[in-house]
Amino acid sequence: MLPMELMPDESEEMGILDEQESRFFTCHVCGDNWLSVRNTEAGDCKITFVHQMGLQPLLKRVAHMTTPILLKEDTVEHWDYFLGEKEVDEDKWRDHLESRREILKSICSN
């Protein structure tokens, strides 16, 4: 997994505001890509992870943080999980993520 900073023009194309920090990650094992966007407003910090690559449904999860400093299990108040725009439980979301990565891994190996 390699994080890459998004260039300013890429951030604008994706609709990311200047006060947000964004990074793009790629897994070199399965080929999965995801975007993380950290948004801090009035003491509230959220980090949204959106899995890319055009596979449906869109996988997204949001970390609600107690501190904007570091993403660790003890700094996350709770996670919200989404398939498309529908909120789902963690197990269902993780099942979709695993299935997605199996498909991507098979594409990468062929």
C-alpha positions, 0 to 999 in steps of 0.5 A: 500500500503506497500513499500519494499526495494528490496534486492541487489540480486533482483535488479541485477536479474531485471537489476537495476543498483546500482545508481538507487533506486528501491522499490516494492509496494503492495496494500493489497486491490486489490493485485496490485504490482508495481515497482518504479525505480528512475534514476538520471543522469546529473540533470535529474530525472525520476521515472518509475512505472511498474505494475507487476503480469503478466497481459497484457498489461504491464502498465508503467508510467514515471515521469519526475522530476524537482528535485530528492528530492520528488515526488509531483505533483508540482515537476513533469514536466510531465508524460509519460504513456505506455501500453506495449511499446506503449505510450498512453494518461493518460485517456486510461492508467487510464482506463486500470489500473482501469480494472486491479485492478477490476480483481485483487480485484475479484481474491483476494476476491474469 
